[in-house]
Amino acid sequence: MSSITTFAVAGATGRLGRHVVDVLTERGHRVVPMSRATGVDVVTGEGLAEALAGADVIIDVASWHSSDQDAATEFFRASARNLHDHGRRAGVARITVASIIGADRATAGFLAAKKVHEELLLSGPLPVRVLRAAQFHELVGQLLDWRQGDVAYLPALPTQLVAARTVAEELVAAATAPAGPGTPIPEIAGPRRESLAEVGRLLGARRGVEVVAVDGADLPDAALAAGGAFLPGPHAKLVGPTFREWLDSRP
């Protein structure tokens, strides 16, 4: 779509947003970064009108900072409303949003909040494209950082981690592709099915952190996760690097 030249990125300074900005810039697009750090608040609407003036497409990768379901739901409810309202007034063509594989099956926790987020965006006045991604490689380091002492307890739940940079590339491709069939919602994941505790041990060995596997029964929707409900479906795009390859490439 050669006519699409200006992308407003909500959550531009976050884990995924930084990569989205980099990919868009590398491909010659004009980028308007939107985050509290740039004076734009998707919850209150502060700075949105100015940031979206002249924007063609919104890429929404803004996220809530904790796993609390109620707080996350309120964040996504406000951001969806404001992006639609201000985007429509600014003449934005559409919104492309990053979601999480399995959000449509979630009943509790952060994933359930993302389910509401998808529904609210898809029911708004602007056309919306959704890309569901697996959890990021970067999540493993975050889980190790949350440990207490020298031992990290990670759930032995199945996962198919993907690099945030890989997701950013696919998200930009989705945002710039010609309109096509709307179903099923596309998914992207890494090339290998692994246990979260197993990949945690790879990183833990490099950091000097012991990783102990637990069943994760206290996590939201743990039974669903253990049964593979949050793994990619048969139509998902599977893309490297693997977690080990990604880890080996880190400085």
CYANA upper distance limits for C-alpha pairs under 8 A (distance plus 0.5 A):
  1 MET  CA    176 THR  CA      6.39
  1 MET  CA    177 ALA  CA      7.12
  1 MET  CA    178 PRO  CA      7.01
  4 ILE  CA     56 ASP  CA      6.34
  4 ILE  CA     57 VAL  CA      7.84
  4 ILE  CA    176 THR  CA      7.81
  5 THR  CA     29 HIS  CA      5.89
  5 THR  CA     30 ARG  CA      6.34
  5 THR  CA     56 ASP  CA      7.28
  6 THR  CA     29 HIS  CA      6.75
  6 THR  CA     30 ARG  CA      5.18
  6 THR  CA     31 VAL  CA      6.29
  6 THR  CA     32 VAL  CA      7.84
  6 THR  CA     54 GLY  CA      7.75
  6 THR  CA     55 ALA  CA      5.54
  6 THR  CA     56 ASP  CA      5.81
  6 THR  CA     57 VAL  CA      7.21
  7 PHE  CA     29 HIS  CA      7.80
  7 PHE  CA     30 ARG  CA      6.75
  7 PHE  CA     31 VAL  CA      5.48
  7 PHE  CA     32 VAL  CA      6.59
  7 PHE  CA     55 ALA  CA      6.30
  7 PHE  CA     56 ASP  CA      6.54
  7 PHE  CA     57 VAL  CA      5.54
  7 PHE  CA     58 ILE  CA      6.26
  7 PHE  CA     59 ILE  CA      7.39
  8 ALA  CA     31 VAL  CA      6.43
  8 ALA  CA     32 VAL  CA      5.07
  8 ALA  CA     33 PRO  CA      6.51
  8 ALA  CA     34 MET  CA      7.18
  8 ALA  CA     51 ALA  CA      7.75
  8 ALA  CA     52 LEU  CA      7.01
  8 ALA  CA     55 ALA  CA      6.59
  8 ALA  CA     56 ASP  CA      8.27
  8 ALA  CA     57 VAL  CA      6.83
  8 ALA  CA     58 ILE  CA      5.31
  8 ALA  CA     59 ILE  CA      6.72
  9 VAL  CA     17 GLY  CA      7.59
  9 VAL  CA     20 VAL  CA      8.24
  9 VAL  CA     21 VAL  CA      7.75
  9 VAL  CA     31 VAL  CA      7.67
  9 VAL  CA     32 VAL  CA      6.70
  9 VAL  CA     33 PRO  CA      5.63
  9 VAL  CA     34 MET  CA      6.03
  9 VAL  CA     58 ILE  CA      6.38
  9 VAL  CA     59 ILE  CA      5.33
  9 VAL  CA     60 ASP  CA      6.50
  9 VAL  CA     61 VAL  CA      7.71
 10 ALA  CA     17 GLY  CA      7.98
 10 ALA  CA     33 PRO  CA      7.23
 10 ALA  CA     34 MET  CA      5.24
 10 ALA  CA     35 SER  CA      6.66
 10 ALA  CA     42 VAL  CA      7.99
 10 ALA  CA     58 ILE  CA      7.72
 10 ALA  CA     59 ILE  CA      6.72
 10 ALA  CA     60 ASP  CA      5.30
 10 ALA  CA     61 VAL  CA      6.21
 10 ALA  CA     62 ALA  CA      5.78
 11 GLY  CA     17 GLY  CA      5.96
 11 GLY  CA     33 PRO  CA      8.14
 11 GLY  CA     34 MET  CA      6.47
 11 GLY  CA     35 SER  CA      5.69
 11 GLY  CA     60 ASP  CA      7.27
 11 GLY  CA     61 VAL  CA      5.69
 11 GLY  CA     62 ALA  CA      4.30
 11 GLY  CA     63 SER  CA      7.43
 12 ALA  CA     16 LEU  CA      8.19
 12 ALA  CA     17 GLY  CA      4.57
 12 ALA  CA     18 ARG  CA      6.01
 12 ALA  CA     20 VAL  CA      7.91
 12 ALA  CA     21 VAL  CA      7.09
 12 ALA  CA     33 PRO  CA      5.64
 12 ALA  CA     34 MET  CA      6.06
 12 ALA  CA     35 SER  CA      6.41
 12 ALA  CA     61 VAL  CA      7.82
 12 ALA  CA     62 ALA  CA      7.92
 13 THR  CA     17 GLY  CA      5.97
 13 THR  CA     18 ARG  CA      5.68
 13 THR  CA     33 PRO  CA      8.19
 13 THR  CA     34 MET  CA      8.43
 13 THR  CA     35 SER  CA      7.00
 13 THR  CA     37 ALA  CA      8.18
 14 GLY  CA     18 ARG  CA      6.36
 14 GLY  CA     61 VAL  CA      8.43
 14 GLY  CA     62 ALA  CA      7.84
 15 ARG  CA     19 HIS  CA      7.90
 15 ARG  CA    164 ALA  CA      7.79
 16 LEU  CA     20 VAL  CA      6.88
 16 LEU  CA     61 VAL  CA      7.24
 16 LEU  CA    164 ALA  CA      6.09
 16 LEU  CA    165 ARG  CA      7.71
 16 LEU  CA    167 VAL  CA      8.31
 16 LEU  CA    168 ALA  CA      7.07
 17 GLY  CA     21 VAL  CA      6.70
 17 GLY  CA     61 VAL  CA      6.45
 17 GLY  CA     62 ALA  CA      8.07
 17 GLY  CA    168 ALA  CA      8.21
 18 ARG  CA     22 ASP  CA      6.81
 19 HIS  CA     23 VAL  CA      6.62
 19 HIS  CA    164 ALA  CA      7.56
 19 HIS  CA    165 ARG  CA      5.96
 19 HIS  CA    168 ALA  CA      6.26
 20 VAL  CA     24 LEU  CA      6.66
 20 VAL  CA    165 ARG  CA      8.08
 20 VAL  CA    168 ALA  CA      5.32
 20 VAL  CA    169 GLU  CA      7.56
 20 VAL  CA    171 LEU  CA      8.18
 20 VAL  CA    172 VAL  CA      7.47
 21 VAL  CA     25 THR  CA      6.55
 21 VAL  CA     31 VAL  CA      7.26
 21 VAL  CA     33 PRO  CA      7.84
 22 ASP  CA     26 GLU  CA      6.54
 23 VAL  CA     27 ARG  CA      6.76
 23 VAL  CA    168 ALA  CA      7.49
 23 VAL  CA    169 GLU  CA      6.85
 23 VAL  CA    172 VAL  CA      7.86
 24 LEU  CA     28 GLY  CA      6.98
 24 LEU  CA     29 HIS  CA      5.87
 24 LEU  CA     30 ARG  CA      7.92
 24 LEU  CA     31 VAL  CA      7.42
 24 LEU  CA    172 VAL  CA      7.45
 25 THR  CA     29 HIS  CA      5.96
 25 THR  CA     30 ARG  CA      7.28
 25 THR  CA     31 VAL  CA      7.35
 32 VAL  CA     51 ALA  CA      7.20
 32 VAL  CA     52 LEU  CA      8.46
 32 VAL  CA     55 ALA  CA      8.46
 33 PRO  CA     38 THR  CA      7.49
 34 MET  CA     38 THR  CA      6.47
 34 MET  CA     39 GLY  CA      7.92
 34 MET  CA     40 VAL  CA      5.93
 34 MET  CA     41 ASP  CA      8.18
 34 MET  CA     51 ALA  CA      7.61
 35 SER  CA     39 GLY  CA      6.93
 35 SER  CA     40 VAL  CA      5.55
 35 SER  CA     41 ASP  CA      6.64
 35 SER  CA     42 VAL  CA      8.19
 35 SER  CA     62 ALA  CA      8.49
 36 ARG  CA     40 VAL  CA      5.46
 36 ARG  CA     41 ASP  CA      5.81
 39 GLY  CA     46 GLU  CA      7.89
 39 GLY  CA     47 GLY  CA      6.58
 40 VAL  CA     45 GLY  CA      7.72
 40 VAL  CA     46 GLU  CA      6.05
 40 VAL  CA     47 GLY  CA      5.02
 40 VAL  CA     48 LEU  CA      6.30
 40 VAL  CA     51 ALA  CA      7.91
 41 ASP  CA     45 GLY  CA      5.91
 41 ASP  CA     46 GLU  CA      5.62
 41 ASP  CA     47 GLY  CA      7.07
 41 ASP  CA     48 LEU  CA      7.52
 42 VAL  CA     46 GLU  CA      7.60
 42 VAL  CA     48 LEU  CA      7.48
 42 VAL  CA     78 ALA  CA      7.76
 42 VAL  CA     79 SER  CA      5.43
 42 VAL  CA     82 ASN  CA      6.86
 42 VAL  CA     83 LEU  CA      7.50
 43 VAL  CA     75 PHE  CA      6.90
 43 VAL  CA     78 ALA  CA      5.61
 43 VAL  CA     79 SER  CA      5.52
 43 VAL  CA     82 ASN  CA      7.58
 44 THR  CA     78 ALA  CA      8.08
 44 THR  CA     82 ASN  CA      8.43
 45 GLY  CA     49 ALA  CA      8.36
 45 GLY  CA     82 ASN  CA      6.53
 47 GLY  CA     51 ALA  CA      6.68
 48 LEU  CA     52 LEU  CA      6.48
 48 LEU  CA     83 LEU  CA      8.44
 48 LEU  CA     86 HIS  CA      7.15
 49 ALA  CA     53 ALA  CA      6.74
 49 ALA  CA     86 HIS  CA      6.43
 49 ALA  CA     87 GLY  CA      8.44
 49 ALA  CA     90 ALA  CA      7.66
 51 ALA  CA     55 ALA  CA      8.33
 52 LEU  CA     86 HIS  CA      7.90
 52 LEU  CA     87 GLY  CA      7.06
 52 LEU  CA     90 ALA  CA      6.60
 52 LEU  CA     92 VAL  CA      8.19
 53 ALA  CA     90 ALA  CA      6.07
 54 GLY  CA     90 ALA  CA      7.41
 54 GLY  CA     91 GLY  CA      8.16
 54 GLY  CA     92 VAL  CA      8.34
 55 ALA  CA     90 ALA  CA      7.88
 55 ALA  CA     91 GLY  CA      8.13
 55 ALA  CA     92 VAL  CA      6.43
 56 ASP  CA     91 GLY  CA      7.85
 56 ASP  CA     92 VAL  CA      5.32
 56 ASP  CA     93 ALA  CA      6.05
 56 ASP  CA     94 ARG  CA      7.98
 57 VAL  CA     92 VAL  CA      6.10
 57 VAL  CA     93 ALA  CA      6.18
 57 VAL  CA     94 ARG  CA      5.84
 57 VAL  CA     95 ILE  CA      6.38
 57 VAL  CA     96 THR  CA      8.04
 57 VAL  CA    175 ALA  CA      7.96
 58 ILE  CA     87 GLY  CA      8.29
 58 ILE  CA     92 VAL  CA      7.76
 58 ILE  CA     94 ARG  CA      6.99
 58 ILE  CA     95 ILE  CA      5.20
 58 ILE  CA     96 THR  CA      6.72
 59 ILE  CA     95 ILE  CA      6.35
 59 ILE  CA     96 THR  CA      5.31
 59 ILE  CA     97 VAL  CA      6.24
 59 ILE  CA    175 ALA  CA      7.81
 60 ASP  CA     95 ILE  CA      7.48
 60 ASP  CA     96 THR  CA      6.62
 60 ASP  CA     97 VAL  CA      5.12
 60 ASP  CA     98 ALA  CA      7.04
 61 VAL  CA     97 VAL  CA      6.67
 61 VAL  CA     98 ALA  CA      6.13
 63 SER  CA     72 ALA  CA      8.48
 63 SER  CA     75 PHE  CA      8.42
 63 SER  CA     76 PHE  CA      8.13
 64 TRP  CA     71 ALA  CA      8.41
 64 TRP  CA     72 ALA  CA      6.00
 64 TRP  CA     75 PHE  CA      7.04
 64 TRP  CA     76 PHE  CA      8.30
 66 SER  CA     72 ALA  CA      7.75
 67 SER  CA     72 ALA  CA      7.49
 67 SER  CA    109 GLY  CA      6.85
 67 SER  CA    110 PHE  CA      5.48
 68 ASP  CA     72 ALA  CA      6.51
 68 ASP  CA    109 GLY  CA      6.82
 68 ASP  CA    110 PHE  CA      6.80
 69 GLN  CA     73 THR  CA      6.45
 69 GLN  CA    108 ALA  CA      7.48
 69 GLN  CA    109 GLY  CA      5.15
 69 GLN  CA    110 PHE  CA      5.52
 69 GLN  CA    111 LEU  CA      8.48
 69 GLN  CA    112 ALA  CA      7.49
 69 GLN  CA    113 ALA  CA      6.23
 70 ASP  CA     74 GLU  CA      6.80
 70 ASP  CA    113 ALA  CA      7.94
 71 ALA  CA     75 PHE  CA      6.78
 72 ALA  CA     76 PHE  CA      6.72
 72 ALA  CA    110 PHE  CA      7.10
 72 ALA  CA    113 ALA  CA      6.39
 73 THR  CA     77 ARG  CA      6.46
 73 THR  CA    110 PHE  CA      8.48
 73 THR  CA    113 ALA  CA      5.11
 73 THR  CA    114 LYS  CA      7.85
 73 THR  CA    116 VAL  CA      7.36
 73 THR  CA    117 HIS  CA      7.71
 74 GLU  CA     78 ALA  CA      6.67
 75 PHE  CA     79 SER  CA      6.63
 76 PHE  CA     80 ALA  CA      6.37
 76 PHE  CA    113 ALA  CA      7.87
 76 PHE  CA    114 LYS  CA      8.00
 76 PHE  CA    116 VAL  CA      8.17
 76 PHE  CA    117 HIS  CA      5.84
 77 ARG  CA     81 ARG  CA      6.80
 77 ARG  CA    116 VAL  CA      8.13
 77 ARG  CA    117 HIS  CA      6.91
 77 ARG  CA    120 LEU  CA      7.47
 78 ALA  CA     82 ASN  CA      6.65
 79 SER  CA     83 LEU  CA      6.45
 80 ALA  CA     84 HIS  CA      6.67
 80 ALA  CA    117 HIS  CA      7.43
 80 ALA  CA    120 LEU  CA      6.87
 80 ALA  CA    121 LEU  CA      6.07
 81 ARG  CA     85 ASP  CA      6.55
 81 ARG  CA    120 LEU  CA      8.24
 81 ARG  CA    121 LEU  CA      8.25
 81 ARG  CA    124 GLY  CA      8.27
 82 ASN  CA     86 HIS  CA      6.30
 82 ASN  CA     87 GLY  CA      8.30
 83 LEU  CA     87 GLY  CA      5.94
 84 HIS  CA     88 ARG  CA      6.34
 84 HIS  CA    121 LEU  CA      8.12
 84 HIS  CA    124 GLY  CA      6.85
 84 HIS  CA    125 PRO  CA      7.09
 84 HIS  CA    126 LEU  CA      6.77
 85 ASP  CA     89 ARG  CA      6.94
 86 HIS  CA     90 ALA  CA      6.63
 87 GLY  CA     91 GLY  CA      6.72
 87 GLY  CA     92 VAL  CA      5.63
 87 GLY  CA    126 LEU  CA      8.35
 88 ARG  CA     92 VAL  CA      6.35
 88 ARG  CA    125 PRO  CA      7.90
 88 ARG  CA    126 LEU  CA      7.14
 92 VAL  CA    126 LEU  CA      8.43
 93 ALA  CA    126 LEU  CA      7.59
 93 ALA  CA    127 PRO  CA      7.81
 94 ARG  CA    126 LEU  CA      6.01
 94 ARG  CA    127 PRO  CA      5.37
 94 ARG  CA    128 VAL  CA      6.22
 94 ARG  CA    129 ARG  CA      8.27
 95 ILE  CA    126 LEU  CA      7.44
 95 ILE  CA    127 PRO  CA      6.89
 95 ILE  CA    128 VAL  CA      5.28
 95 ILE  CA    129 ARG  CA      6.83
 95 ILE  CA    175 ALA  CA      8.36
 96 THR  CA    128 VAL  CA      6.16
 96 THR  CA    129 ARG  CA      5.13
 96 THR  CA    130 VAL  CA      6.39
 96 THR  CA    131 LEU  CA      8.17
 96 THR  CA    171 LEU  CA      8.02
 96 THR  CA    174 ALA  CA      7.86
 96 THR  CA    175 ALA  CA      6.21
 97 VAL  CA    128 VAL  CA      7.92
 97 VAL  CA    129 ARG  CA      6.80
 97 VAL  CA    130 VAL  CA      5.55
 97 VAL  CA    131 LEU  CA      6.82
 97 VAL  CA    171 LEU  CA      8.34
 98 ALA  CA    130 VAL  CA      6.58
 98 ALA  CA    131 LEU  CA      5.60
 98 ALA  CA    132 ARG  CA      6.49
 98 ALA  CA    133 ALA  CA      7.59
 98 ALA  CA    171 LEU  CA      7.65
 99 SER  CA    103 ALA  CA      7.91
 99 SER  CA    114 LYS  CA      7.16
 99 SER  CA    118 GLU  CA      7.87
 99 SER  CA    130 VAL  CA      7.17
 99 SER  CA    131 LEU  CA      6.34
 99 SER  CA    132 ARG  CA      4.94
 99 SER  CA    133 ALA  CA      6.66
100 ILE  CA    111 LEU  CA      7.75
100 ILE  CA    114 LYS  CA      7.81
100 ILE  CA    131 LEU  CA      8.31
100 ILE  CA    132 ARG  CA      5.02
100 ILE  CA    133 ALA  CA      5.31
100 ILE  CA    134 ALA  CA      6.44
100 ILE  CA    135 GLN  CA      7.69
101 ILE  CA    132 ARG  CA      5.41
101 ILE  CA    133 ALA  CA      5.79
101 ILE  CA    134 ALA  CA      5.98
101 ILE  CA    187 GLU  CA      7.18
101 ILE  CA    230 PHE  CA      6.21
101 ILE  CA    231 LEU  CA      7.20
101 ILE  CA    232 PRO  CA      6.89
102 GLY  CA    106 ALA  CA      6.86
102 GLY  CA    111 LEU  CA      8.08
102 GLY  CA    229 ALA  CA      6.67
102 GLY  CA    230 PHE  CA      4.85
102 GLY  CA    231 LEU  CA      7.50
102 GLY  CA    232 PRO  CA      8.38
103 ALA  CA    111 LEU  CA      5.62
103 ALA  CA    112 ALA  CA      6.70
103 ALA  CA    114 LYS  CA      6.53
103 ALA  CA    115 LYS  CA      5.48
103 ALA  CA    230 PHE  CA      8.22
104 ASP  CA    112 ALA  CA      8.30
104 ASP  CA    115 LYS  CA      6.00
105 ARG  CA    229 ALA  CA      7.76
105 ARG  CA    230 PHE  CA      8.50
106 ALA  CA    111 LEU  CA      6.24
106 ALA  CA    112 ALA  CA      5.48
106 ALA  CA    115 LYS  CA      7.65
106 ALA  CA    221 ASP  CA      7.35
107 THR  CA    111 LEU  CA      8.19
107 THR  CA    112 ALA  CA      5.86
107 THR  CA    220 PRO  CA      8.44
107 THR  CA    221 ASP  CA      7.19
108 ALA  CA    112 ALA  CA      5.49
108 ALA  CA    113 ALA  CA      8.26
108 ALA  CA    220 PRO  CA      5.98
108 ALA  CA    221 ASP  CA      6.76
109 GLY  CA    113 ALA  CA      7.24
109 GLY  CA    220 PRO  CA      5.93
109 GLY  CA    221 ASP  CA      8.30
110 PHE  CA    114 LYS  CA      6.89
111 LEU  CA    115 LYS  CA      6.79
112 ALA  CA    116 VAL  CA      7.06
113 ALA  CA    117 HIS  CA      6.75
114 LYS  CA    118 GLU  CA      6.68
115 LYS  CA    119 GLU  CA      6.86
116 VAL  CA    120 LEU  CA      6.59
117 HIS  CA    121 LEU  CA      6.69
118 GLU  CA    122 LEU  CA      6.53
118 GLU  CA    130 VAL  CA      8.05
119 GLU  CA    123 SER  CA      6.63
120 LEU  CA    124 GLY  CA      6.93
121 LEU  CA    128 VAL  CA      7.21
122 LEU  CA    127 PRO  CA      7.84
122 LEU  CA    128 VAL  CA      6.30
129 ARG  CA    174 ALA  CA      7.96
129 ARG  CA    175 ALA  CA      8.00
129 ARG  CA    182 GLY  CA      8.38
130 VAL  CA    185 ILE  CA      6.80
130 VAL  CA    186 PRO  CA      7.76
131 LEU  CA    171 LEU  CA      7.19
131 LEU  CA    174 ALA  CA      8.17
131 LEU  CA    185 ILE  CA      7.01
131 LEU  CA    186 PRO  CA      5.94
131 LEU  CA    187 GLU  CA      6.40
131 LEU  CA    188 ILE  CA      8.06
132 ARG  CA    185 ILE  CA      7.68
132 ARG  CA    186 PRO  CA      6.76
132 ARG  CA    187 GLU  CA      5.18
132 ARG  CA    188 ILE  CA      6.95
133 ALA  CA    162 VAL  CA      8.29
133 ALA  CA    167 VAL  CA      7.36
133 ALA  CA    187 GLU  CA      6.07
133 ALA  CA    188 ILE  CA      5.36
133 ALA  CA    189 ALA  CA      6.41
134 ALA  CA    159 THR  CA      8.26
134 ALA  CA    160 GLN  CA      6.86
134 ALA  CA    161 LEU  CA      6.21
134 ALA  CA    162 VAL  CA      6.59
134 ALA  CA    187 GLU  CA      8.33
134 ALA  CA    188 ILE  CA      6.94
134 ALA  CA    189 ALA  CA      5.46
134 ALA  CA    190 GLY  CA      7.90
134 ALA  CA    231 LEU  CA      7.84
134 ALA  CA    232 PRO  CA      7.74
135 GLN  CA    139 LEU  CA      7.39
135 GLN  CA    159 THR  CA      8.21
135 GLN  CA    160 GLN  CA      7.89
135 GLN  CA    161 LEU  CA      5.77
135 GLN  CA    162 VAL  CA      6.88
135 GLN  CA    189 ALA  CA      8.46
136 PHE  CA    140 VAL  CA      8.44
136 PHE  CA    161 LEU  CA      5.84
136 PHE  CA    162 VAL  CA      5.43
136 PHE  CA    163 ALA  CA      5.83
136 PHE  CA    164 ALA  CA      6.13
137 HIS  CA    141 GLY  CA      8.48
137 HIS  CA    161 LEU  CA      5.97
137 HIS  CA    162 VAL  CA      6.07
137 HIS  CA    163 ALA  CA      5.72
137 HIS  CA    164 ALA  CA      7.62
137 HIS  CA    243 PHE  CA      6.69
137 HIS  CA    246 TRP  CA      8.27
138 GLU  CA    142 GLN  CA      7.26
138 GLU  CA    163 ALA  CA      7.75
138 GLU  CA    164 ALA  CA      7.89
139 LEU  CA    143 LEU  CA      6.77
140 VAL  CA    144 LEU  CA      6.89
140 VAL  CA    196 LEU  CA      8.19
140 VAL  CA    199 VAL  CA      7.96
140 VAL  CA    200 GLY  CA      6.42
140 VAL  CA    203 LEU  CA      8.13
141 GLY  CA    145 ASP  CA      6.67
141 GLY  CA    200 GLY  CA      8.34
141 GLY  CA    203 LEU  CA      7.79
142 GLN  CA    146 TRP  CA      6.97
143 LEU  CA    147 ARG  CA      7.48
143 LEU  CA    152 ALA  CA      8.25
143 LEU  CA    154 LEU  CA      8.03
144 LEU  CA    152 ALA  CA      6.33
144 LEU  CA    200 GLY  CA      8.07
144 LEU  CA    204 GLY  CA      7.95
144 LEU  CA    209 VAL  CA      8.35
146 TRP  CA    152 ALA  CA      8.33
147 ARG  CA    151 VAL  CA      7.01
147 ARG  CA    152 ALA  CA      5.44
147 ARG  CA    153 TYR  CA      7.83
148 GLN  CA    152 ALA  CA      7.60
150 ASP  CA    208 GLY  CA      8.38
150 ASP  CA    209 VAL  CA      5.97
150 ASP  CA    210 GLU  CA      6.83
151 VAL  CA    209 VAL  CA      6.39
151 VAL  CA    210 GLU  CA      5.29
151 VAL  CA    211 VAL  CA      6.31
151 VAL  CA    212 VAL  CA      7.58
152 ALA  CA    209 VAL  CA      7.43
152 ALA  CA    210 GLU  CA      6.68
152 ALA  CA    211 VAL  CA      5.31
152 ALA  CA    212 VAL  CA      6.69
153 TYR  CA    197 ALA  CA      8.43
153 TYR  CA    211 VAL  CA      6.33
153 TYR  CA    212 VAL  CA      5.37
153 TYR  CA    213 ALA  CA      6.37
153 TYR  CA    214 VAL  CA      6.82
154 LEU  CA    196 LEU  CA      7.21
154 LEU  CA    197 ALA  CA      5.54
154 LEU  CA    200 GLY  CA      7.69
154 LEU  CA    211 VAL  CA      7.28
154 LEU  CA    212 VAL  CA      6.76
154 LEU  CA    213 ALA  CA      5.71
154 LEU  CA    214 VAL  CA      6.41
154 LEU  CA    216 GLY  CA      8.03
155 PRO  CA    195 SER  CA      8.45
155 PRO  CA    196 LEU  CA      6.73
155 PRO  CA    197 ALA  CA      6.21
155 PRO  CA    213 ALA  CA      6.07
155 PRO  CA    214 VAL  CA      5.24
155 PRO  CA    215 ASP  CA      5.81
155 PRO  CA    216 GLY  CA      5.12
156 ALA  CA    195 SER  CA      5.87
156 ALA  CA    196 LEU  CA      6.15
156 ALA  CA    197 ALA  CA      5.52
156 ALA  CA    198 GLU  CA      7.97
156 ALA  CA    213 ALA  CA      5.95
156 ALA  CA    214 VAL  CA      6.30
156 ALA  CA    215 ASP  CA      6.12
156 ALA  CA    216 GLY  CA      7.42
157 LEU  CA    195 SER  CA      5.87
157 LEU  CA    196 LEU  CA      6.30
157 LEU  CA    197 ALA  CA      7.92
157 LEU  CA    215 ASP  CA      7.69
157 LEU  CA    216 GLY  CA      7.72
157 LEU  CA    225 ALA  CA      7.09
157 LEU  CA    226 ALA  CA      6.02
158 PRO  CA    193 ARG  CA      7.18
158 PRO  CA    194 GLU  CA      6.14
158 PRO  CA    195 SER  CA      5.12
158 PRO  CA    196 LEU  CA      6.87
158 PRO  CA    225 ALA  CA      7.66
158 PRO  CA    226 ALA  CA      6.99
158 PRO  CA    228 GLY  CA      7.07
158 PRO  CA    231 LEU  CA      7.99
159 THR  CA    193 ARG  CA      6.23
159 THR  CA    194 GLU  CA      5.91
159 THR  CA    195 SER  CA      6.30
159 THR  CA    196 LEU  CA      6.63
159 THR  CA    230 PHE  CA      8.13
159 THR  CA    231 LEU  CA      6.74
160 GLN  CA    189 ALA  CA      6.47
160 GLN  CA    190 GLY  CA      5.78
160 GLN  CA    191 PRO  CA      7.50
160 GLN  CA    192 ARG  CA      6.22
160 GLN  CA    193 ARG  CA      5.16
160 GLN  CA    194 GLU  CA      6.54
160 GLN  CA    231 LEU  CA      7.07
160 GLN  CA    232 PRO  CA      8.08
161 LEU  CA    189 ALA  CA      6.72
161 LEU  CA    190 GLY  CA      5.62
161 LEU  CA    192 ARG  CA      8.20
161 LEU  CA    193 ARG  CA      8.33
161 LEU  CA    194 GLU  CA      8.50
161 LEU  CA    242 THR  CA      8.21
161 LEU  CA    243 PHE  CA      7.48
162 VAL  CA    166 THR  CA      7.50
162 VAL  CA    167 VAL  CA      7.81
162 VAL  CA    188 ILE  CA      8.31
162 VAL  CA    189 ALA  CA      5.71
162 VAL  CA    190 GLY  CA      4.76
162 VAL  CA    191 PRO  CA      8.40
162 VAL  CA    239 VAL  CA      7.90
162 VAL  CA    240 GLY  CA      7.53
162 VAL  CA    241 PRO  CA      7.82
162 VAL  CA    242 THR  CA      7.77
162 VAL  CA    243 PHE  CA      7.96
163 ALA  CA    167 VAL  CA      7.05
163 ALA  CA    190 GLY  CA      7.94
163 ALA  CA    240 GLY  CA      8.06
163 ALA  CA    241 PRO  CA      7.42
163 ALA  CA    243 PHE  CA      8.37
163 ALA  CA    246 TRP  CA      7.92
164 ALA  CA    168 ALA  CA      6.68
165 ARG  CA    169 GLU  CA      6.85
166 THR  CA    170 GLU  CA      6.98
166 THR  CA    239 VAL  CA      7.88
166 THR  CA    240 GLY  CA      8.15
167 VAL  CA    171 LEU  CA      6.50
167 VAL  CA    188 ILE  CA      7.52
168 ALA  CA    172 VAL  CA      6.65
169 GLU  CA    173 ALA  CA      6.76
170 GLU  CA    174 ALA  CA      6.66
170 GLU  CA    188 ILE  CA      8.36
171 LEU  CA    175 ALA  CA      6.66
172 VAL  CA    176 THR  CA      6.74
173 ALA  CA    177 ALA  CA      6.44
186 PRO  CA    235 HIS  CA      7.98
186 PRO  CA    236 ALA  CA      6.94
186 PRO  CA    237 LYS  CA      8.33
187 GLU  CA    232 PRO  CA      7.20
187 GLU  CA    233 GLY  CA      8.09
187 GLU  CA    235 HIS  CA      7.85
187 GLU  CA    236 ALA  CA      5.12
187 GLU  CA    237 LYS  CA      6.62
188 ILE  CA    232 PRO  CA      7.81
188 ILE  CA    236 ALA  CA      5.94
188 ILE  CA    237 LYS  CA      5.24
188 ILE  CA    238 LEU  CA      6.40
188 ILE  CA    239 VAL  CA      7.78
189 ALA  CA    232 PRO  CA      6.98
189 ALA  CA    236 ALA  CA      7.46
189 ALA  CA    237 LYS  CA      6.86
189 ALA  CA    238 LEU  CA      5.51
189 ALA  CA    239 VAL  CA      6.80
190 GLY  CA    238 LEU  CA      5.69
190 GLY  CA    239 VAL  CA      5.57
190 GLY  CA    240 GLY  CA      6.02
190 GLY  CA    241 PRO  CA      7.50
190 GLY  CA    242 THR  CA      6.84
191 PRO  CA    238 LEU  CA      5.51
191 PRO  CA    239 VAL  CA      5.95
191 PRO  CA    240 GLY  CA      6.16
191 PRO  CA    241 PRO  CA      7.95
191 PRO  CA    242 THR  CA      6.81
192 ARG  CA    242 THR  CA      7.17
194 GLU  CA    198 GLU  CA      7.40
194 GLU  CA    199 VAL  CA      7.68
195 SER  CA    199 VAL  CA      7.05
196 LEU  CA    200 GLY  CA      6.58
197 ALA  CA    201 ARG  CA      6.79
197 ALA  CA    211 VAL  CA      7.51
197 ALA  CA    212 VAL  CA      7.65
197 ALA  CA    213 ALA  CA      5.87
197 ALA  CA    214 VAL  CA      8.47
198 GLU  CA    202 LEU  CA      7.33
198 GLU  CA    213 ALA  CA      8.50
199 VAL  CA    203 LEU  CA      7.21
199 VAL  CA    243 PHE  CA      7.57
199 VAL  CA    244 ARG  CA      8.41
200 GLY  CA    204 GLY  CA      6.35
200 GLY  CA    211 VAL  CA      6.99
201 ARG  CA    205 ALA  CA      6.41
201 ARG  CA    210 GLU  CA      7.70
201 ARG  CA    211 VAL  CA      5.96
202 LEU  CA    206 ARG  CA      7.46
202 LEU  CA    244 ARG  CA      7.99
203 LEU  CA    207 ARG  CA      6.91
203 LEU  CA    247 LEU  CA      8.08
204 GLY  CA    208 GLY  CA      6.25
204 GLY  CA    209 VAL  CA      5.02
204 GLY  CA    210 GLU  CA      6.51
204 GLY  CA    211 VAL  CA      6.81
205 ALA  CA    209 VAL  CA      6.69
205 ALA  CA    210 GLU  CA      7.70
216 GLY  CA    222 ALA  CA      6.84
217 ALA  CA    222 ALA  CA      5.87
217 ALA  CA    223 ALA  CA      7.77
218 ASP  CA    222 ALA  CA      7.40
221 ASP  CA    225 ALA  CA      6.76
222 ALA  CA    226 ALA  CA      6.56
223 ALA  CA    227 GLY  CA      6.75
224 LEU  CA    228 GLY  CA      7.01
224 LEU  CA    229 ALA  CA      5.78
224 LEU  CA    230 PHE  CA      7.93
225 ALA  CA    229 ALA  CA      5.86
225 ALA  CA    230 PHE  CA      6.19
232 PRO  CA    236 ALA  CA      6.27
241 PRO  CA    245 GLU  CA      6.09
241 PRO  CA    246 TRP  CA      6.12
242 THR  CA    246 TRP  CA      6.55
243 PHE  CA    247 LEU  CA      6.48
244 ARG  CA    248 ASP  CA      6.58
245 GLU  CA    249 SER  CA      6.82
246 TRP  CA    250 ARG  CA      7.12
